[in-house]
Amino acid sequence: MVDSLTDRTRVRRLSDKASYERSALDQLLDEALVAHVGIVDTDQPFVLPMGCARRGDDVILHGSSGSRLMRRLADGAAACATVTVLDGLVYARSAFESSMNYRSALILGCARGLHGDDELDALRTLSDQLLPGRWDDIRPPTTKERAATITVALPLEEWSMKVSTGAPEDDPDDLDTEPWRSIWAGHVPVHLARSNPIADDHVPTGVAAPSYLTHHRSRSANH
Ligand SMILES: Cc1cc2nc3c(=O)[nH]c(=O)nc-3n(C[C@H](O)[C@H](O)[C@H](O)COP(=O)(O)OP(=O)(O)OC[C@H]3O[C@@H](n4cnc5c(N)ncnc54)[C@H](O)[C@@H]3O)c2cc1C
């Protein structure tokens, strides 16, 4: 029995795609940029996209202190975060079996608010994941900016993953039946890629894009 596996996180449909490997979860969370975070407010679920990063056994989220979502999270409201990386498009021989390759995680729990140096460290973790290399170049947040920000940690305690990879799983009849058996089928890998950096109008002449942007571009290209 895996700790994260509860009745609420047991994958039911296509359970062969389920994963409860913590290392696989960490890999997904370290690659993802966006989580969709849901809370219930007066019987109505609201799910919003947010930047995310993993720090140890937590997912770090941050936002405005005026945000309903962030306030509810900091108050310890029951939350659900899903994180998805799309890995490919699957071209099967039927509409029914056509699908996507992906890694997806669902995390249930109650977040806790972060403060002081712990919060600053979490904000740096977010920056390092979303904008690698940037933190050391930029102005740190002021006291006023910190007061306008809520940062929370959602613990990785109750979670599940679903992973879909590889070739289509066609109906065996379609593999033997014309015209379906003669068409191309397979999968097309999909990657999120960074393009060339575009300087804003305030960059002084002669200031080049930092090396961490070039480095990231080549990492994406080699993916
Ligand atoms: C890729 C991405 C990354 C983001 N990262 C962050 C982040 O790290 N931190 C952060 O605070 N915010 C982030 N946002 C914005 C975030 O989705 C919310 O818009 C924001 O947090 C406002 O929250 P709120 O509690 O004030 O909104 P609410 O008061 O809950 O919003 C009121 C209503 O506005 C509408 N609404 C709000 N946000 C959206 C939205 N994104 N799309 C469509 N309708 C919306 C909905 O109808 C909602 O019911 C990100 C958005 C995107 C797309």
The ligand as a MOL file (V3000), in Angstrom:
LIG
                    3D

  0  0  0     0  0            999 V3000
M  V30 BEGIN CTAB
M  V30 COUNTS 53 58 0 0 0
M  V30 BEGIN ATOM
M  V30 1 C -0.4520 30.2890 -17.1290 0
M  V30 2 C -1.0100 31.0850 -15.9700 0
M  V30 3 C -0.2620 31.1980 -14.8140 0
M  V30 4 C -0.7440 31.9370 -13.7310 0
M  V30 5 N -0.0060 31.9900 -12.5940 0
M  V30 6 C -0.5140 32.6200 -11.5140 0
M  V30 7 C 0.1930 32.6060 -10.2650 0
M  V30 8 O 1.2640 32.0080 -10.1300 0
M  V30 9 N -0.3610 33.2660 -9.2290 0
M  V30 10 C -1.5610 33.9270 -9.3410 0
M  V30 11 O -2.0230 34.5060 -8.3590 0
M  V30 12 N -2.2400 33.9440 -10.4850 0
M  V30 13 C -1.7520 33.3060 -11.5800 0
M  V30 14 N -2.4640 33.3040 -12.7500 0
M  V30 15 C -3.7370 34.0180 -12.7840 0
M  V30 16 C -4.8050 33.1770 -12.0630 0
M  V30 17 O -5.3080 32.1740 -12.9590 0
M  V30 18 C -5.9810 34.0100 -11.5640 0
M  V30 19 O -6.4660 34.8210 -12.6190 0
M  V30 20 C -5.5870 34.8980 -10.4270 0
M  V30 21 O -4.9610 34.1370 -9.4250 0
M  V30 22 C -6.7920 35.6390 -9.8560 0
M  V30 23 O -7.2950 34.8830 -8.7960 0
M  V30 24 P -8.5050 35.4560 -7.9330 0
M  V30 25 O -8.6370 34.5990 -6.7240 0
M  V30 26 O -8.3360 36.9170 -7.7340 0
M  V30 27 O -9.6600 35.2340 -8.9130 0
M  V30 28 P -11.1770 35.0960 -8.5760 0
M  V30 29 O -11.5970 36.1870 -7.6620 0
M  V30 30 O -11.4480 33.7060 -8.1600 0
M  V30 31 O -11.7580 35.3480 -10.0120 0
M  V30 32 C -13.0890 35.7550 -10.2140 0
M  V30 33 C -13.5240 35.2140 -11.5420 0
M  V30 34 O -12.6520 35.7050 -12.5570 0
M  V30 35 C -12.5080 34.7190 -13.5560 0
M  V30 36 N -11.0860 34.3230 -13.6680 0
M  V30 37 C -10.0960 34.5190 -12.7500 0
M  V30 38 N -8.9340 34.0270 -13.2170 0
M  V30 39 C -9.2000 33.5240 -14.4400 0
M  V30 40 C -8.4010 32.8990 -15.4170 0
M  V30 41 N -7.0830 32.6630 -15.2230 0
M  V30 42 N -8.9920 32.5170 -16.5780 0
M  V30 43 C -10.3020 32.7470 -16.7760 0
M  V30 44 N -11.1050 33.3090 -15.8930 0
M  V30 45 C -10.5610 33.7090 -14.7290 0
M  V30 46 C -13.3450 33.5190 -13.1330 0
M  V30 47 O -14.6070 33.6230 -13.7110 0
M  V30 48 C -13.4440 33.7020 -11.6450 0
M  V30 49 O -14.5770 33.0570 -11.0960 0
M  V30 50 C -2.0060 32.5790 -13.8360 0
M  V30 51 C -2.7510 32.4430 -14.9900 0
M  V30 52 C -2.2770 31.7040 -16.0450 0
M  V30 53 C -3.1260 31.5370 -17.2800 0
M  V30 END ATOM
M  V30 BEGIN BOND
M  V30 1 1 1 2
M  V30 2 1 2 3
M  V30 3 2 2 52
M  V30 4 2 3 4
M  V30 5 1 4 5
M  V30 6 1 4 50
M  V30 7 2 5 6
M  V30 8 1 6 7
M  V30 9 1 6 13
M  V30 10 2 7 8
M  V30 11 1 7 9
M  V30 12 1 9 10
M  V30 13 2 10 11
M  V30 14 1 10 12
M  V30 15 2 12 13
M  V30 16 1 13 14
M  V30 17 1 14 15
M  V30 18 1 14 50
M  V30 19 1 15 16
M  V30 20 1 16 17
M  V30 21 1 16 18
M  V30 22 1 18 19
M  V30 23 1 18 20
M  V30 24 1 20 21
M  V30 25 1 20 22
M  V30 26 1 22 23
M  V30 27 1 23 24
M  V30 28 2 24 25
M  V30 29 1 24 26
M  V30 30 1 24 27
M  V30 31 1 27 28
M  V30 32 2 28 29
M  V30 33 1 28 30
M  V30 34 1 28 31
M  V30 35 1 31 32
M  V30 36 1 32 33
M  V30 37 1 33 34
M  V30 38 1 33 48
M  V30 39 1 34 35
M  V30 40 1 35 36
M  V30 41 1 35 46
M  V30 42 1 36 37
M  V30 43 1 36 45
M  V30 44 2 37 38
M  V30 45 1 38 39
M  V30 46 1 39 40
M  V30 47 2 39 45
M  V30 48 1 40 41
M  V30 49 2 40 42
M  V30 50 1 42 43
M  V30 51 2 43 44
M  V30 52 1 44 45
M  V30 53 1 46 47
M  V30 54 1 46 48
M  V30 55 1 48 49
M  V30 56 2 50 51
M  V30 57 1 51 52
M  V30 58 1 52 53
M  V30 END BOND
M  V30 END CTAB
M  END
